Amino acid sequence: MAHLIDIDDPADPRVADFRDLNNADRRPDLPGGKGLVIAEGVVVVQRMLASRFTPFALLGVERRFEQLGEELAGVDVPCYRATAEVMAEIVGFHLNRGVLAAAHRPRELEAEEVLETARTVAVLEGVNDHENIGSIFRNAAGLGADTVLFGDRCSDPLYRRSVRVSMGHVLRVPFAQLPPLPDGLDVLRHNGFQTIALTPNPKADTLATAMTGDKVALLLGAEGPGLTEETMAASDIRARIPMTPGTDSLNVATAAAMAFYERVRAQ
């Protein structure tokens, strides 16, 4: 590993991009700040290395670099090696996963280009929990959804926690921003998608019955309020996942997983 560099001083300026990761005011992954993408852990770093998010530096303990040896062979980036104690002082907490990679944000993809070859997409409105967003991407990767589209009031999918919870799949499953909903649904219709608004309303059709399109967009809202009435009214159909009586709703990431599975089962 030609670019393995030992770091003994937590204040070393060469690792400034990994500093204070849990400080809300100085986080390097803030879109309006440095706008970096931080991968955490061996598996997530591996997925970053295989994605369009090209890392410009890594920081980790020796054992994790050994685990990444094959993936890092021939990769022309500095790999800063530190003890667990020095690394904890740099990032601001003890990092059990032992390795980080930092990348600049690439060009944002456009909705039209991610829809070009897609057949199953998730559309999120008001989903502002980073862990839910990360879980949705992990479910999308595991159950064959092609892309995730963001409507209004959603959190940044490239926040470090979202990247970590997604197991790095947010770096692999393409995503894009839609125009504000419900007007943004016109982009989907223009590309031949049936738009299905998920709701716990017992009067709605079951998802298995409602999902008739060759190309399907599954609309999911935030925990609690769900989709806005305007977005549901503008969708092609409202659909529910059958639940035990007395259960008001499912976690949005769980609902997404069940919807993706129903889509796979129906094909």
BELZIVEN-V79345 format. One record per pair of residues at least 12 apart in sequence whose ideal C-beta (glycine too) atoms are under 6 Angstrom apart, sorted by sequence separation. I is the first residue (numbers start at 0). GAP is how many residues later the second one is. If there is no record, write none. Layout:
I,GAP + I,GAP
This chain:
156,13 + 64,14 + 195,14 + 36,16 + 218,16 + 240,17 + 156,18 + 61,19 + 193,19 + 56,20 + 55,21 + 56,21 + 57,21 + 58,21 + 41,22 + 48,22 + 54,22 + 132,22 + 192,22 + 193,22 + 194,22 + 195,22 + 196,22 + 197,22 + 60,23 + 121,23 + 191,23 + 132,24 + 192,24 + 41,25 + 45,25 + 119,25 + 120,25 + 129,25 + 119,26 + 120,26 + 121,26 + 122,26 + 123,26 + 124,26 + 124,27 + 125,27 + 126,27 + 127,27 + 146,27 + 147,27 + 148,27 + 149,27 + 150,27 + 209,27 + 117,28 + 120,28 + 133,28 + 137,28 + 140,28 + 151,28 + 117,29 + 129,29 + 132,29 + 136,29 + 137,29 + 148,29 + 151,29 + 187,29 + 209,29 + 222,29 + 123,30 + 134,30 + 150,30 + 196,30 + 129,31 + 133,31 + 137,31 + 129,32 + 133,32 + 136,32 + 140,32 + 206,32 + 219,32 + 113,33 + 136,33 + 139,33 + 150,33 + 63,34 + 130,34 + 203,34 + 204,34 + 206,34 + 63,35 + 196,35 + 203,35 + 136,36 + 203,36 + 205,36 + 219,36 + 60,37 + 59,38 + 196,38 + 59,39 + 198,39 + 194,40 + 17,41 + 58,41 + 194,41 + 195,41 + 196,41 + 198,41 + 217,41 + 193,42 + 57,43 + 195,43 + 14,44 + 56,45 + 54,46 + 54,48 + 181,48 + 53,49 + 181,49 + 184,49 + 199,49 + 52,50 + 180,50 + 181,52 + 47,53 + 44,54 + 51,54 + 207,54 + 206,55 + 210,55 + 40,56 + 44,56 + 124,56 + 39,57 + 39,60 + 113,60 + 37,62 + 38,62 + 113,62 + 37,64 + 14,65 + 108,65 + 110,65 + 35,66 + 36,66 + 109,66 + 108,67 + 110,67 + 36,68 + 20,70 + 21,70 + 34,70 + 18,71 + 20,71 + 21,71 + 17,72 + 19,72 + 4,73 + 6,73 + 17,73 + 2,75 + 3,75 + 4,75 + 5,75 + 6,75 + 14,75 + 2,76 + 9,76 + 110,76 + 114,76 + 3,77 + 9,79 + 9,80 + 17,82 + 16,85 + 122,94 + 125,95 + 126,95 + 118,96 + 119,96 + 120,96 + 121,96 + 122,96 + 123,96 + 124,96 + 125,96 + 124,102 + 124,106 + 144,115 + 135,117 + 138,117 + 142,117 + 52,118 + 134,118 + 138,118 + 142,118 + 50,120 + 131,120 + 135,120 + 143,120 + 36,121 + 46,121 + 50,121 + 131,121 + 138,121 + 142,121 + 37,122 + 47,123 + 39,124 + 43,124 + 46,124 + 30,125 + 46,125 + 28,130 + 28,131 + 121,134 + 119,143
